[in-house]
Amino acid sequence: MKDVLSKFFSNNRTEEKPQMKISVYTSLDQNMEYIKNQLFHASDLKWRSISFNQSKGLIVFLESLSDLQKIQQEIIKPLEGKSQGNVDEVVTSVGITKHSDLSEVPQALIQGNCVLLFEGSTEVFIIDVAAVNIRNISEPANEGIIRGAHDGFIEHLMTNLYLVRKRVENPNLVVRYYQSGKATKTKLALLYMQNLANPDLIKEVDQRINSISLDMTLSPGFIAEMMEDNPSSIFPQILLTERPDRTAAHLMEGRVVILADGDPSALILPVTFFAFYQSPDDYHSRWIAGSFVRLIRLVSFIIASLIPALYIAIIGFHPEILPENLIFSVKSSIDRVPFPPIVEALIMQITLEVLREAGVRLPSRVGQTIGIVGGLVIGESVVRAGLISYPMVIVVALTAISSFVAPSNEISIATRLLGFPLMILAALFGLIGITFGMLFILIHLCKLECCGTAYFAPVMPLRMKDMKDTFVRFPIWSLNQRPHDPHPQKYVQERNSRGWKQDDPGKE
């Protein structure tokens, strides 16, 4: 009975057996037959005969993935120009390797390489001739800034590595390659500063990447879910960015970065809650202006998550909090509405989310029209119909605007989701419910960790020196220490000072 149940719940799954090594055959026909069978006689599998060292050879490639001009210029032309010699010396391609395992050939062809086989030889040459079709480097649409660099990552891993290395021209910048996804074989790159990143952090991240077991890894979002300490939390624990300058800044603080081929996002870890509300504009502006804007962002988090719940609690339980003149204005508006405030808020919030999602999915020109016209028409119509009160429309509009202020889309989504349980608590228990809800959120933030780093640092544990770049940004010349949350090898930075001024506060 136990065997029957285990067979039933196994869902008829079978473990994929590791591929056995197969030695290269001395016969070209046998080798080609094996390659054709492994690729299921794909129509884009092509080959060309060639003669070299008085032996018959074959150049095998997938025309959909290989650069035909590279094959002609770097392989065929050099081999036809010389009748004898060493293949790896005659072929002008930089990426040429010699293998004796035939089972590696299908995967090499899928990666865009071509394969060079010779009659009577038990070795095969794998040559890098992959076609590169990439889009131009442009500014990220989700992380626009006013001042500073306007380039962003694209879907090509090597281009993204170039963008980072151009900003961090330092031999201590280390790049390690990984492969993730048994079926997709997605190429990953781990970046860190050898002289800054904590060795324990590097070891931990390396272990987590190697422990990922997936059939496909299509985006860094897959990797983030597999690596987060608490994936069930509403708060993102790994920062995603498409900006090379932001990535370089975090590398210089001792953090690690993960890039994936085929996606324009970089994963940065470990990070804290406050890192999601920091923007490159904070450092490109004067420190007073940058501090003011950052405070606005943090206040917007409180507004977006708390204002609807406060409105529900005040109208339903504590109307005496409002000034006397305001009470009559609000009461005259809500008396015409047949629903309690919680139903009003849920209707408007859900409608707003539907409009937001429609604006994202529709073409850009139509999407903007839907967002503006839809919001105005629906908002005015529901008020005139007596379904929603005017104060509720104002509250929901203020909430929506505040949720857009966050520089990171992940934290913006988390903020919007936080509003729903707080509204329910406000409808049930009033201000007491909101208080307990906020305490629960605060406790949760204090308990969260990211690769051994406290998520709510430097507030908990409290570290006053790191406050210089948390709620506000102090002048650059006063930021002489790196943040302590990634536990870098070197806390003290190069002494920041204005050397031309003798009484400069940054000088000793």
C-alpha positions, 0 to 999 in steps of 0.5 A: 500500500505504501509503494502504491501511495508513493507512486501515486503522489510522485506524479510519474516523475523520473529523475533525469540521469546524468549524460554519459561521456562518449568518446569521439568516433574515428568515423565522420559518419558516426559522429554526424549521425550522433549529432543529428540524433541528439538534435532530432534532425533539426532543420537549422543544423548545417554542415560543410565539408573541408579538407585539411592535413590530407584528411576529410573534415566537417564544419557543423553549426546551427545557422540560427545561432552562429555567425556565418561570416565568422565561420567563413572568415575565421575558419574556412578561409584560413583552412583553405589557405593552408593545406597543413598545420595545427588546427588551433594555430591556423584557425584565427578565432580566439575561442577554440578548444579541443575536446574528446567527449562527443556528448559535449558537442550538442550543448556547444552547438546550442550555445552558438559554437561550431564544431570541427571534426576530422576523419580518423581523429578522436578529438573535436574542435569547438570554436566560438562563432556565436552570433550577437544580436543585441539592442542599443544601450539606453536609459532604463525606463523604470529608473529614470533620473534627472542628472547623471549617466543615462545608460542602462543594462541590456540583455547581453551579459558581456555588454553588462560586464563591460558597463560595470568594468568601465566604471570600476577600472580596478583589478580587484573586481572579480567575475565568476561564471555559473550556469543555472537551469538544467534545461535553459543553461542560463549563464550567470556572473557573480561580481564582487571586489576582492579587497572589500567583499566579506569572504563569508558573504562570497562563500554564502552567495556561492553556496546558494547559487550552486544549490539552485536546482531549476529546469529553467532560469528565465530572469533574475526574479527566479534567482532572487526567490531561490536565494532570499532568506524569507521568500514568504515576506512581502518585502523584497530582500534583494535589490534589482536595478538596471543602472550600472552606476548604482551597481558600481556604487554598491560594489564599492560598498562591499556588496556582491552583484549577480548578472544573468544573460538574457535579462537587463537587471542586476541582483544586489545583496545584501541590502537593507530596507532603506537601500530601496529608497535611495536613488543616484539623484540623491548623490548627483544633487546638492546634499540638502536637496538630495536629503529633502527628496529622500525624506519625501520618499520615506514619508511617501511609504508611510502615506501610501500604506497608512492613509486609507486605513487612517481615513477608515478608522477616523470615519468609522470609530474616531470622528471626534479627531476631525475639526468641527468644520471639517466634520460637517463637510465630510459627513455631508459627503459620506451620508449619500454613500450606501457602503461603509468606508472599508467597502469604499476603499476596497472598491477604489483601490482595486479599481486603481490597481486594474487601471494601473495594470491596464496601463502597463499592458497596453501600448505606451500611447494608449496606456497613458490615455487609459490611465488619465481618462479612465481615472478621471471618468471613473472617479467623477462617475462613481462620486456623482452616482453616490457610490463613493464619497469625495474624501475617499477619492482624494485619499485614494489619489494621494495613496496612488501618487505616493506609491509611485515615488519609490525608486524601486518597483519591488518596494512600491508593490510591497507598499501597495499590498501593505495597505489592504491588511491595514485597512481591514484592521482599521475597519475592525478595531479602529486606531488600535488595529492600525497600531497593532498592524504597524507594530507587527510590520516593524517587528517583521522588519527587525527580524528579517535578514539578507545573507546574515545582514539585518534588513532594518539596519542601521535602525535595528541594530542601531548604528549612528555612524551609518545614519549619515546616509540613511534618512538623509544624505550628509555631505560627501566629505563627511562620508568617510566610512562604508556602511556596516551592513555588508560587513566589508573588509575595509570600513574606512574609505579614502579620506574625503576632503576639500584639499583647497580649503585649509579649515575644511571639516573633512580634514584632520 
